Amino acid sequence: MPIAIDLGTISEGAERLAAINCTDELDSGELLDGTPSVDEVNPDANAPLTISDKAKSTTQLLIKKVPVAAGAAIQFFVKGAKAGVDYTLLVTCRTTSTPKQLLVYDVTLRGE
């Protein structure tokens, strides 16, 4: 079952850097590995998002005022939202554990 994450709202026409704190799903010493996958689920043909620059964090970040270690957050750039449209993204990333975990997130974002 994917972990639910609500990224809140994005204004129509805005370009936003989104970040997901993965710390709670990582074991001690474990980090994200490789490039995350971020895909829109059932995109609206009239209001598809543009998703780019998918990466794991390379420096410490503040996500919702919480410090997150380098390698423990997924980041991506989102634009093209339309007001009144609810978006769902499927976000996945492997970890450095042996065997490698696959973290799966069900992310929601609302256009306003």
SULGI-V801366 format. One record per pair of residues at least 12 apart in sequence whose C-alpha atoms are under 8 Angstrom apart, sorted by the first residue. I is the first residue (numbers start at 0). J is the second residue. If there is no record, write none. Layout:
I;J, I;J
//
This chain:
0;103, 1;102, 1;103, 1;104, 1;105, 2;103, 2;104, 2;105, 3;104, 3;105, 3;106, 3;107, 4;19, 4;104, 4;105, 4;106, 4;107, 5;106, 5;107, 5;108, 6;106, 6;107, 6;108, 7;107, 7;108, 7;109, 8;108, 8;109, 8;110, 8;111, 9;80, 9;108, 9;109, 9;110, 9;111, 10;80, 10;81, 10;82, 10;110, 10;111, 11;79, 11;80, 11;81, 11;82, 11;110, 11;111, 12;78, 12;79, 12;80, 12;81, 13;78, 13;79, 13;80, 14;76, 14;77, 14;78, 14;79, 15;76, 15;77, 15;78, 16;74, 16;75, 16;76, 16;77, 17;74, 17;75, 17;76, 17;77, 18;62, 18;72, 18;73, 18;74, 18;75, 19;62, 19;72, 19;73, 19;74, 20;62, 20;67, 20;71, 20;72, 20;73, 21;71, 21;72, 21;73, 22;67, 22;71, 22;72, 24;102, 25;71, 25;94, 29;94, 29;95, 29;96, 30;70, 30;71, 30;94, 30;95, 30;96, 31;55, 31;70, 31;71, 31;72, 31;92, 31;93, 31;94, 31;95, 32;55, 32;70, 32;92, 32;93, 32;94, 32;95, 33;55, 33;92, 33;93, 33;94, 34;53, 34;54, 34;55, 34;92, 35;53, 35;54, 35;55, 35;73, 35;90, 35;91, 35;92, 35;93, 36;53, 36;89, 36;90, 36;91, 36;92, 37;50, 37;53, 37;75, 37;88, 37;89, 37;90, 37;91, 38;50, 38;88, 38;89, 38;90, 39;86, 39;87, 39;88, 39;89, 40;86, 40;87, 40;88, 40;89, 41;87, 42;86, 46;79, 46;80, 46;81, 46;84, 47;79, 47;80, 48;77, 48;78, 48;79, 48;80, 49;77, 49;78, 49;79, 50;75, 50;76, 50;77, 50;78, 51;75, 51;76, 51;77, 52;74, 52;75, 52;76, 53;73, 53;74, 53;75, 53;76, 54;73, 54;74, 54;75, 55;70, 55;71, 55;72, 55;73, 55;74, 56;69, 56;70, 56;71, 56;72, 56;73, 56;74, 57;69, 57;70, 58;70, 73;92, 80;109, 80;110, 81;110, 81;111, 82;109, 82;110, 82;111, 83;109, 83;110, 83;111, 84;109, 84;110, 84;111, 85;107, 85;108, 85;109, 85;110, 86;107, 86;108, 86;109, 86;110, 87;105, 87;106, 87;107, 87;108, 88;104, 88;105, 88;106, 88;107, 89;103, 89;104, 89;105, 89;106, 90;103, 90;104, 90;105, 90;106, 91;103, 91;104
//
